[in-house]
Amino acid sequence: AITATNLPWRVLDNGTNIEMLLVPGGTFMMGCSASNSYECLSSENPSHQVTLTSAFYMGRYEVTQAQWQAKMGSNPSEFQGAIYPDAASRPVEKVTWNTAQPFCTQTGLRLPTEAEWEYAYRAGTITAFHSFPGYPNGSNDDALLGNIAWHNLNAGGQTHAVGGKYANALGLHDMSGNVWEWCQDLFSDSYYAVSPSTNPTGPTTGNYRVLRGGTVFYANDPCRSSQRLGGSPNDNLNDFGFRVARNP
């Protein structure tokens, strides 16, 4: 599918030094993927077929503190300073949805839609957790999550440098764990019941924005492919970060 697009698989955004990987368009089932230990929430239902008609690029990693600092001139993150010598390579956090917007405006990048995010996470799998070596079809086994994610059982209560865990089949790292990732969409618990089947972009009204992927402070449940969270666009917790997307 990547080859058929006639687009390069991997590109470097020169303005930000962000490495981006191609996600070809396609059709997938969006919604409930329970793990062995955690059932789905009502907001993950109903599962429904979604088609993304165009290829897009997704950041290989979460936006780092160094990448944010270079563009924005300051660093809001908690996990920085001399006691964190690899801070520049850790994801930027304490980023609100609102403050992510100027970064995107300055760079010509954007936040992914929620559908793009889940489709990119799954990379062809239908399981709670994406694929990694030895598990090409993904896994529902919560005990294996540490292979792909920094979460509360292995992170020591802090973020970690991006790219330290296995990538999914598209080459994307840290889609599970490390920090929550803002998506562009407004959040609604009941949106899936009315979501369009082609290129959904979320509800048109609401007070919250979508976050995906789980964090170092949570157990396995939020790290599942279909788990959803709504956050105020002004929330700036120390596990709120983001990953960028762009059109070809």
Sequence and secondary structure as in RCSB ss.txt:
>XXXX:A:sequence
AITATNLPWRVLDNGTNIEMLLVPGGTFMMGCSASNSYECLSSENPSHQVTLTSAFYMGRYEVTQAQWQAKMGSN
PSEFQGAIYPDAASRPVEKVTWNTAQPFCTQTGLRLPTEAEWEYAYRAGTITAFHSFPGYPNGSNDDALLGNIAW
HNLNAGGQTHAVGGKYANALGLHDMSGNVWEWCQDLFSDSYYAVSPSTNPTGPTTGNYRVLRGGTVFYANDPCRS
SQRLGGSPNDNLNDFGFRVARNP
>XXXX:A:secstr
 TGGGTS SEEEETTTTEEEEEE  EEEEES    SS    GGG S EEEEE S EEEESS  BHHHHHHHHSS 
  SS STT TTGGGSB  S  HHHHHHHHHHHT B   HHHHHHHHHTT  SSB  BTTBTT B  GGGGGGT B
 TTTSTTS   TT S   TTS   SSBSSEEEEEEE  TTGGGT  SBS    SS S EEEES  TTS SGGGST
T  EEE TT   TTEEE  EE  
